[in-house]
Structure formats: C-alpha cells, structure tokens
Amino acid sequence: MSSWLDEAKRLDVAVYAAVAATPTPTLDRVMRRLSHAADYSRLSLSAAAALALTGGPAGRRAALLGLSSVGVTSAVVNVVVKPLSRRRRPDRIAESVPLARQVPMPTSSSFPSGHSAAAFAFTTGVGYVLPSAAVPLRGLAALVAYSRVHTGVHYPGDAIVGSLIGGALAQVTVRALDSHGG
C-alpha cells in the first residue's frame, strides 16, 4: 500500500506532465517572459520602487517590509531548505516541454521554488501595511509561481510549497520588525 506522500508525488508529476503536454503557444511567450522578469526578485524590486515613490509613508513602509520579507525568505530557502532537499529538477526533454516556453534550467534543487517563495513573501510583507496593494500583487505572485511550472523548471508542488514558505516567513519577518519598531 502506498503512502499519501507517494500519491502526492505521483500527482505532482502527473500535473507537471499535463501542463507540459498542453499546447499553449500564446501563454508560452507570456509565461517565459514573466518567469524571466521575476529572476532576482526584479518584479518585487520594481513594485517596491513604485510603492515607495507613490505611496507616501505607508508605501515606503510597505516596500521596506516587502523587501525585508524577500531577503529573509530568499536566505532561508536558498541557504537552508534547498541544500537539504534532494529533489531533481523536472526532465523537460522526457516530458516534451516545448522549447518556446523554456527558461534556463537552474542548477539548485527543485524544492521549493525560490521564485514562488520570494513573490509571496513580498506580497505578504506589503499586505501587512497596504492590504489593498496586496490584492493585485498576490495575483502576480500566483502567476509567477505558475510560470515556473509552465516553463518546465519546477513541479507544481515546488511552487505551492515555495508560496506557502514565502507567506509564512514574511509573516514572521514583519511581526519581528514591527515588534522592534523596524
């Protein structure tokens, strides 16, 4: 009898394969560009600049908490979690992921998605101060997470868990900064 974890892994691989096998030429271009734009948290940096420049004191605080959350999350995910994980990246060749949607394959562990974690960390940090700004940012973060699956560099579970880690670490970060007057 298989465990729930084995079943979850099979489902994760099956959903990845279904996404890879679905022809979506228009979406391929959009998701590839979005995934690339999210490299090094560039989307979060741009959003933080816009908030800081146009949002007054609350916008500056939201930008600070969002970027602080990205920093903490990126450090924890890349320095602690990914090195402990041994999950290999998906095999885009075996799953026939179209070349038009592919981005460069990272060399780090597949689990969890750092892009997803950082995007949701930023959104959660911003939302602590500006809940209304977090609504569109959360939609963008979800698209970034999906783009990592669509481009073939992550399984869906990597993106889901990365998103949850990012949101959770951002909550810890903003509460810690708030309690210290940061």
N, C-alpha and C positions, 0 to 999 in steps of 0.2 A: 504494500500500500504506500502510495507516495504522500509526502508531507505537503502541507499548504505552501511551503516555500518552493518546493519543486514545481507545484502547479503555477505559482505566481511567476516563476522564471519562464516556464513554457508559454504562459500567456503573454509575458513581456516580449519574448522573441517572436511570437505569432503576430502581435500588433505591429512590431517593427517591420516584419516581412510584408504585412498587408499594406502599410504605408509605402514601403519601397516598391511594391508591385502596382500601385495605383498611378496611372498616368495623369500627371497634373503639370503640363508644361508652363502655364502662366504662373501657377503657385510656386513652381520650382525656382524661377528667377527671383520672385519676391522673397521667398524663404532664405535663399542663398545670400541675398543682399542684407536681409535683416540679421541673419546669423553673423555675417562678417561685421556689420555695424556694431554688434554687441561685443565684439572682441575687446578685451582690456577695459570693459565697462564703459566704452565710449558713449553709448546711449545714456547711461546714467550720468556721466560727466556733463554731457550736453544739457540734459534735463536739469541737473543741479545748477548749472550756469544760468539757465533761463529762470529758474525759481529765485536764485539769489539776486539777479538783476531786476526782476519784475515783481517779486512778491513781498518786498519790504522786509521788515524784521522777521516775520513769520516765514517768509520764503527763504531767507538766509538760514534760519534755524532748521527748517525742513531739509534744505540742501546739505547742511552740516551733518544732521542725523542720518540722512540717506547715505551720504558718502562714508561716514564713520561705520555704518552698518555693512556697507560693501567691503570696507577694509578688514573688519573683524571676520566677516564671513569668508572672504577670499583666503585669508590666512588660515583659518580653521580647516576649510575644505581642502586647500592645496598643500598645506604643511602637515595636517594631521589625518584627515579622512581618506583622501586619495591614496597616500602611500600605504595605508592599511588595507585598502581594497585591492583585490587581485582580478577584478573583472576586466576582461579584454574588451577592446572596442569591437563594435559590430563588424562583420565581414561584408563590406559593401559589394564586393565582387560576387560573392556567393548569393547574395540577396538581390543582385542586379539593380542596385540603386543607380538611376540614370546619372550620367556624367554631368548633365546640365544643372543638377541640383547639389552637387558635391562641393564641399569646402575642404580645405586641408585637414587631414586626419591628425588630431592631437596625439602626442606620444604618452600622455599620462593615462592613468586608469580611467575607465569609462564611468565608474561610480564614485560619487554622484556627479551630475552635471554642474560644473562651476558657473557656466553662463546662467543657468536657471537659478542657482543659489544667489548669485550676485544681483540678478534682476529683481528677484523677490525681496532680497534684503534691502535694496534701495527703495523699492515701493513701500515696504513696511516702515522703514525709517522715516520717509517723507510723510506717510499717513499718520504717524504719531502726532504731527503738528498740523498737517493740512489734509484731513480725510478726503476732501473733495478732489484734491490733486491726485490722490492715490487711486481713484477710480480708473482714469484712463491709463495711468502707469501700470496698474495691475493687469489691464488688458494687454498692454505692450509686453509686460513680463511673461504673460502666458504665451504670447506669440513667439517670444524669444525661446522659451522652453520648448515649444513645439518645433521651432525651426531647427533645433539641434537633432531632433528625431528625423525630421523631413530631409535634412541634408545628409543623414546617414552616420553621424558621429556618436550618437547616443541611442540607447534603448529608451522606451517610454518611462520605465521605472527609474532610470537615472535622472531624467528630467523632473519627474514627480518628487522623488526624494530630495533632489537638489533644491527644488522650490520650497519644500517644507523646511529643510535645514536653513535656507536663507531667511524665511519668515521668522523662524524661531530664534535664530541668532540675532536678528535685527531687534526683536522684542527685548532680548536680554541686553543688547547694546544700548538701546535708547533708555531703558529703565536705569541702567548703570550710569549713563551720562546725566540723566535727569536727576538722579539722587545725589550726584556730586556737583550739581549746578553747571554741567557742561553744555 
